[in-house]
Amino acid sequence: MVVAKQSVFKIYMIEKPALHSGRRDTAERNRPGERRSHITGRLSMLKKRIEDDIYILTIENGKTNSLTADFYTELREILNEVNNNPSPKGIIFTGEGRFFSSGFDLPMFLSFKNSKEVANFFTSLEEPVLVDLFMCKKPVIAALNGHTVAGGLIIAMACDYRIATPNPKAKYGMSEIKIGLPLAVAQGEIVRFGMTDDRNYRDLVYFGSMMDINQAREKKIVDEVVEEGELINRAKQLVSLFIDNPGRAFTPIKNLYRRPLAERMNKAIAELDWEESLSCFFKEDVRATLEFVQASMAK
């Protein structure tokens, strides 16, 4: 059992970061000039800047850019703004430091007290926001600056196009099976949509292995590889290439392409027995694995 847990830690975390809970220490929270979400009042986990009428959203949370409820709340706000205004003309996602994102924040998962709390997080926040990202009316480009794992890869797969750097150390993969957690409806469907075929999807989610950039490119998880210094510039070029056409034809073309899956996801989200589906969060071995990974991060 110890050997298995150590294997999980190596696969799941890639690099050994300092423990973080999705909240930052007092000095960091009180740093003057920091952007705060006007919804939560907390420091923003999506650092937003505008270049060439394009939102560049940098995921910034601890050393691994883990995803919390605040992240999805902020993203919902930004997507509403982008969809309901002519400007900006698109979105670029990237990450701070060596990670795009390691996925969901483990302390957040461990803080859930029962299946109802877990179900509420997915049905009222994470899943609807993920579908909204998938269906954003403007181009959304994932500029993958580093490790892209689990929930981080899901965010990337919801985008219209994924570019990455040739960094040989960066890892890509879906580690959920290694820690005993299933994929939620939109998560699984969106990742499957982005894969070239069902066999590649099967291998990605069944084995839970990490891939390097060459393997990610071969599996078409990454569409294009550019040098680090050109990552954002290339992403901006793609946004403009997609949207700057007469009548912004990209929007109805994307809607036609993706709407059938979005409708199927929304139907499945509404019909699923979420509390039963997510009861695994409280199984002894799953809980022990999550706690082990969290404790290992703190060392």
C-alpha positions as a Python dict, from the first residue, in 0.01 Angstrom:
ca = {
    (1, 'M'): (0, 0, 0),
    (2, 'V'): (285, 241, 80),
    (3, 'V'): (455, 164, -251),
    (4, 'A'): (128, 224, -436),
    (5, 'K'): (79, 560, -264),
    (6, 'Q'): (433, 668, -345),
    (7, 'S'): (369, 580, -709),
    (8, 'V'): (53, 791, -700),
    (9, 'F'): (246, 1086, -562),
    (10, 'K'): (511, 1066, -835),
    (11, 'I'): (251, 1045, -1112),
    (12, 'Y'): (10, 1300, -973),
    (13, 'M'): (236, 1582, -861),
    (14, 'I'): (529, 1559, -1105),
    (15, 'E'): (729, 1813, -906),
    (16, 'K'): (725, 1850, -530),
    (17, 'P'): (561, 2184, -451),
    (18, 'A'): (490, 2353, -123),
    (19, 'L'): (147, 2279, 17),
    (20, 'H'): (-120, 2531, -61),
    (21, 'S'): (-490, 2532, 8),
    (22, 'G'): (-613, 2766, -260),
    (23, 'R'): (-573, 3052, -9),
    (24, 'R'): (-259, 3260, 17),
    (25, 'D'): (-82, 3368, 331),
    (26, 'T'): (-178, 3692, 504),
    (27, 'A'): (109, 3898, 366),
    (28, 'E'): (30, 3787, 12),
    (29, 'R'): (-343, 3845, 52),
    (30, 'N'): (-280, 4199, 172),
    (31, 'R'): (-30, 4296, -96),
    (32, 'P'): (-131, 4639, -233),
    (33, 'G'): (-229, 4668, -597),
    (34, 'E'): (-332, 4304, -636),
    (35, 'R'): (-645, 4235, -839),
    (36, 'R'): (-929, 4089, -635),
    (37, 'S'): (-1245, 3921, -753),
    (38, 'H'): (-1538, 4154, -692),
    (39, 'I'): (-1749, 3841, -630),
    (40, 'T'): (-1539, 3663, -365),
    (41, 'G'): (-1323, 3952, -246),
    (42, 'R'): (-1022, 3718, -254),
    (43, 'L'): (-708, 3757, -459),
    (44, 'S'): (-781, 3666, -817),
    (45, 'M'): (-661, 3326, -935),
    (46, 'L'): (-696, 3445, -1294),
    (47, 'K'): (-458, 3731, -1357),
    (48, 'K'): (-611, 3918, -1651),
    (49, 'R'): (-438, 4149, -1894),
    (50, 'I'): (-545, 4281, -2234),
    (51, 'E'): (-322, 4279, -2540),
    (52, 'D'): (-447, 4352, -2892),
    (53, 'D'): (-808, 4333, -2769),
    (54, 'I'): (-749, 3980, -2636),
    (55, 'Y'): (-784, 3869, -2273),
    (56, 'I'): (-475, 3683, -2154),
    (57, 'L'): (-573, 3487, -1843),
    (58, 'T'): (-286, 3356, -1633),
    (59, 'I'): (-375, 3087, -1379),
    (60, 'E'): (-191, 3175, -1061),
    (61, 'N'): (-242, 2979, -740),
    (62, 'G'): (50, 2843, -539),
    (63, 'K'): (332, 2667, -719),
    (64, 'T'): (110, 2432, -919),
    (65, 'N'): (-181, 2663, -1011),
    (66, 'S'): (-443, 2432, -863),
    (67, 'L'): (-809, 2499, -940),
    (68, 'T'): (-1051, 2597, -664),
    (69, 'A'): (-1414, 2707, -648),
    (70, 'D'): (-1291, 3067, -669),
    (71, 'F'): (-1125, 2989, -1003),
    (72, 'Y'): (-1453, 2867, -1153),
    (73, 'T'): (-1647, 3159, -1006),
    (74, 'E'): (-1406, 3405, -1164),
    (75, 'L'): (-1407, 3221, -1493),
    (76, 'R'): (-1787, 3230, -1506),
    (77, 'E'): (-1777, 3607, -1462),
    (78, 'I'): (-1517, 3650, -1738),
    (79, 'L'): (-1702, 3424, -1982),
    (80, 'N'): (-2025, 3619, -1930),
    (81, 'E'): (-1837, 3940, -2006),
    (82, 'V'): (-1668, 3800, -2317),
    (83, 'N'): (-1987, 3647, -2455),
    (84, 'N'): (-2203, 3955, -2406),
    (85, 'N'): (-1974, 4224, -2544),
    (86, 'P'): (-1803, 4279, -2881),
    (87, 'S'): (-1470, 4321, -2702),
    (88, 'P'): (-1244, 4138, -2628),
    (89, 'K'): (-1224, 3928, -2939),
    (90, 'G'): (-1092, 3617, -2766),
    (91, 'I'): (-923, 3452, -2467),
    (92, 'I'): (-580, 3300, -2410),
    (93, 'F'): (-520, 3075, -2110),
    (94, 'T'): (-171, 3024, -1971),
    (95, 'G'): (-14, 2951, -1632),
    (96, 'E'): (234, 3113, -1397),
    (97, 'G'): (573, 2945, -1349),
    (98, 'R'): (639, 2583, -1443),
    (99, 'F'): (274, 2472, -1440),
    (100, 'F'): (-22, 2547, -1659),
    (101, 'S'): (-225, 2376, -1387),
    (102, 'S'): (-199, 2061, -1176),
    (103, 'G'): (-578, 2030, -1161),
    (104, 'F'): (-819, 2047, -870),
    (105, 'D'): (-700, 2173, -534),
    (106, 'L'): (-669, 1868, -306),
    (107, 'P'): (-734, 2055, 20),
    (108, 'M'): (-1062, 2175, -132),
    (109, 'F'): (-1160, 1817, -210),
    (110, 'L'): (-1066, 1706, 141),
    (111, 'S'): (-1274, 1989, 291),
    (112, 'F'): (-1600, 1848, 154),
    (113, 'K'): (-1797, 1702, 443),
    (114, 'N'): (-2044, 1485, 252),
    (115, 'S'): (-2160, 1382, -95),
    (116, 'K'): (-2413, 1664, -108),
    (117, 'E'): (-2136, 1925, -80),
    (118, 'V'): (-1933, 1756, -352),
    (119, 'A'): (-2238, 1729, -578),
    (120, 'N'): (-2323, 2095, -525),
    (121, 'F'): (-1973, 2203, -629),
    (122, 'F'): (-1995, 2006, -954),
    (123, 'T'): (-2358, 2069, -1049),
    (124, 'S'): (-2385, 2438, -957),
    (125, 'L'): (-2036, 2554, -1048),
    (126, 'E'): (-1766, 2337, -1208),
    (127, 'E'): (-1973, 2153, -1469),
    (128, 'P'): (-2183, 2451, -1592),
    (129, 'V'): (-1873, 2671, -1615),
    (130, 'L'): (-1684, 2401, -1805),
    (131, 'V'): (-1970, 2376, -2058),
    (132, 'D'): (-1975, 2757, -2085),
    (133, 'L'): (-1599, 2757, -2156),
    (134, 'F'): (-1646, 2485, -2418),
    (135, 'M'): (-1916, 2695, -2586),
    (136, 'C'): (-1755, 3040, -2553),
    (137, 'K'): (-1858, 3251, -2853),
    (138, 'K'): (-1504, 3380, -2905),
    (139, 'P'): (-1185, 3182, -2979),
    (140, 'V'): (-1017, 3036, -2671),
    (141, 'I'): (-654, 2928, -2703),
    (142, 'A'): (-462, 2726, -2444),
    (143, 'A'): (-99, 2844, -2429),
    (144, 'L'): (52, 2560, -2229),
    (145, 'N'): (361, 2692, -2054),
    (146, 'G'): (435, 2380, -1849),
    (147, 'H'): (285, 2080, -1668),
    (148, 'T'): (-79, 2029, -1769),
    (149, 'V'): (-243, 1761, -1559),
    (150, 'A'): (-591, 1638, -1462),
    (151, 'G'): (-827, 1935, -1424),
    (152, 'G'): (-565, 2153, -1590),
    (153, 'L'): (-572, 1933, -1898),
    (154, 'I'): (-953, 1940, -1893),
    (155, 'I'): (-947, 2321, -1908),
    (156, 'A'): (-703, 2301, -2199),
    (157, 'M'): (-919, 2047, -2383),
    (158, 'A'): (-1221, 2277, -2353),
    (159, 'C'): (-1031, 2538, -2554),
    (160, 'D'): (-1044, 2563, -2933),
    (161, 'Y'): (-672, 2507, -2991),
    (162, 'R'): (-373, 2406, -2778),
    (163, 'I'): (-16, 2521, -2827),
    (164, 'A'): (280, 2432, -2607),
    (165, 'T'): (654, 2480, -2578),
    (166, 'P'): (910, 2208, -2655),
    (167, 'N'): (1003, 2186, -2285),
    (168, 'P'): (1110, 1820, -2239),
    (169, 'K'): (1030, 1830, -1866),
    (170, 'A'): (666, 1933, -1902),
    (171, 'K'): (416, 1652, -1842),
    (172, 'Y'): (62, 1605, -1972),
    (173, 'G'): (-199, 1356, -1857),
    (174, 'M'): (-509, 1257, -1664),
    (175, 'S'): (-421, 1119, -1321),
    (176, 'E'): (-771, 1078, -1175),
    (177, 'I'): (-773, 698, -1188),
    (178, 'K'): (-454, 691, -981),
    (179, 'I'): (-619, 872, -691),
    (180, 'G'): (-952, 690, -716),
    (181, 'L'): (-1171, 967, -857),
    (182, 'P'): (-1405, 945, -1157),
    (183, 'L'): (-1451, 1205, -1428),
    (184, 'A'): (-1762, 1419, -1409),
    (185, 'V'): (-1993, 1439, -1710),
    (186, 'A'): (-1855, 1749, -1882),
    (187, 'Q'): (-1496, 1659, -1792),
    (188, 'G'): (-1507, 1321, -1963),
    (189, 'E'): (-1707, 1436, -2265),
    (190, 'I'): (-1486, 1739, -2332),
    (191, 'V'): (-1163, 1542, -2307),
    (192, 'R'): (-1308, 1274, -2538),
    (193, 'F'): (-1417, 1547, -2785),
    (194, 'G'): (-1061, 1676, -2802),
    (195, 'M'): (-901, 1335, -2870),
    (196, 'T'): (-846, 1193, -3218),
    (197, 'D'): (-1019, 863, -3137),
    (198, 'D'): (-1173, 661, -2856),
    (199, 'R'): (-865, 439, -2818),
    (200, 'N'): (-643, 737, -2737),
    (201, 'Y'): (-908, 858, -2491),
    (202, 'R'): (-923, 514, -2332),
    (203, 'D'): (-546, 502, -2285),
    (204, 'L'): (-537, 855, -2145),
    (205, 'V'): (-795, 792, -1872),
    (206, 'Y'): (-739, 419, -1801),
    (207, 'F'): (-361, 424, -1760),
    (208, 'G'): (-334, 764, -1592),
    (209, 'S'): (22, 795, -1722),
    (210, 'M'): (209, 1117, -1785),
    (211, 'M'): (325, 1208, -2136),
    (212, 'D'): (605, 1435, -2252),
    (213, 'I'): (553, 1696, -2523),
    (214, 'N'): (640, 1456, -2804),
    (215, 'Q'): (380, 1204, -2690),
    (216, 'A'): (121, 1478, -2630),
    (217, 'R'): (180, 1605, -2984),
    (218, 'E'): (159, 1254, -3128),
    (219, 'K'): (-173, 1195, -2951),
    (220, 'K'): (-300, 1534, -3081),
    (221, 'I'): (-356, 1660, -2728),
    (222, 'V'): (-127, 1947, -2829),
    (223, 'D'): (-200, 2097, -3171),
    (224, 'E'): (118, 2295, -3219),
    (225, 'V'): (461, 2341, -3058),
    (226, 'V'): (638, 2680, -3054),
    (227, 'E'): (935, 2823, -2869),
    (228, 'E'): (861, 2965, -2525),
    (229, 'G'): (923, 3324, -2635),
    (230, 'E'): (663, 3291, -2910),
    (231, 'L'): (391, 3116, -2708),
    (232, 'I'): (166, 3414, -2638),
    (233, 'N'): (233, 3583, -2972),
    (234, 'R'): (130, 3268, -3158),
    (235, 'A'): (-181, 3236, -2943),
    (236, 'K'): (-276, 3596, -3028),
    (237, 'Q'): (-222, 3525, -3397),
    (238, 'L'): (-461, 3230, -3375),
    (239, 'V'): (-732, 3431, -3199),
    (240, 'S'): (-714, 3695, -3472),
    (241, 'L'): (-700, 3435, -3749),
    (242, 'F'): (-1017, 3269, -3621),
    (243, 'I'): (-1229, 3575, -3534),
    (244, 'D'): (-1119, 3848, -3777),
    (245, 'N'): (-1332, 3734, -4067),
    (246, 'P'): (-1640, 3899, -4221),
    (247, 'G'): (-1936, 3880, -3986),
    (248, 'R'): (-1726, 3696, -3729),
    (249, 'A'): (-1833, 3371, -3890),
    (250, 'F'): (-1628, 3181, -3631),
    (251, 'T'): (-1908, 3219, -3374),
    (252, 'P'): (-2189, 3040, -3563),
    (253, 'I'): (-1946, 2783, -3705),
    (254, 'K'): (-1823, 2694, -3355),
    (255, 'N'): (-2179, 2684, -3225),
    (256, 'L'): (-2282, 2438, -3498),
    (257, 'Y'): (-1972, 2226, -3433),
    (258, 'R'): (-2004, 2204, -3056),
    (259, 'R'): (-2373, 2258, -2973),
    (260, 'P'): (-2482, 1892, -3004),
    (261, 'L'): (-2230, 1784, -2741),
    (262, 'A'): (-2316, 2077, -2514),
    (263, 'E'): (-2683, 1979, -2525),
    (264, 'R'): (-2598, 1618, -2447),
    (265, 'M'): (-2375, 1724, -2156),
    (266, 'N'): (-2641, 1952, -2008),
    (267, 'K'): (-2899, 1673, -2027),
    (268, 'A'): (-2666, 1424, -1858),
    (269, 'I'): (-2569, 1675, -1588),
    (270, 'A'): (-2937, 1730, -1508),
    (271, 'E'): (-3023, 1359, -1497),
    (272, 'L'): (-2725, 1209, -1312),
    (273, 'D'): (-2756, 1100, -949),
    (274, 'W'): (-2457, 1308, -843),
    (275, 'E'): (-2452, 1218, -476),
    (276, 'E'): (-2435, 849, -559),
    (277, 'S'): (-2184, 904, -838),
    (278, 'L'): (-1950, 1104, -615),
    (279, 'S'): (-1978, 894, -300),
    (280, 'C'): (-1631, 762, -386),
    (281, 'F'): (-1488, 1085, -241),
    (282, 'F'): (-1554, 938, 103),
    (283, 'K'): (-1428, 583, 51),
    (284, 'E'): (-1152, 502, 295),
    (285, 'D'): (-883, 418, 39),
    (286, 'V'): (-959, 724, -176),
    (287, 'R'): (-953, 953, 124),
    (288, 'A'): (-626, 799, 242),
    (289, 'T'): (-469, 852, -100),
    (290, 'L'): (-576, 1217, -114),
    (291, 'E'): (-446, 1275, 238),
    (292, 'F'): (-117, 1102, 153),
    (293, 'V'): (-58, 1322, -151),
    (294, 'Q'): (-146, 1634, 45),
    (295, 'A'): (89, 1538, 331),
    (296, 'S'): (368, 1460, 86),
    (297, 'M'): (330, 1805, -65),
    (298, 'A'): (381, 1961, 276),
    (299, 'K'): (723, 1800, 335),
}
